[in-house]
Amino acid sequence: MDRAGRLAMVRDVTEAFDLHDLDRIMRAFSDDAVFDSPRGADPWGHRFVGPVAIRAAFAARFAGIPDVRYQEDEHFVDGDRGASTWVLRGHATDGTVLDVRGCDLWRFRDDRIVVKDSYWKIRTAGSAREP
């Protein structure tokens, strides 16, 4: 798949995330794909390997933030790598209001995603500004 095809795939996956369409999302991932979530005990967050584990992680995100939306997204692809930036907004089931800037680093093989590595910047009320 060429650059334009991979870029279209990333845009389609992002739109599917916004719609909470797990089937559409998972069609883009390879059978040996890895999703590194932004949270976890390890330096890479929590790692999910394979479509069953990745789908469950995404389903948990939608369950934990039922109205989650990915907005203000921008994407680029170069060769077998890409990146996306976005703003995640929604309300967690515990009532927490989320307004998170984040990014995904993508790796591709042929016409599938093999790595989705996610990072979030979480704002906290009243935190001091850094110089």
Buried (B, 14 or more C-beta within 10 A) or exposed (E): BEEEEBBBBBBBBBBBBBEBBBEBBBBBBBEEBBBBBBEEEEEEBBBBEBBEBBBEBBEEBBEBBEEBBBEEBEBEBEEBEBBBBBBBBBEEEEEEEBEBBBBBBBBBEEEBBBBBBBBBEEEEEEEEEEE
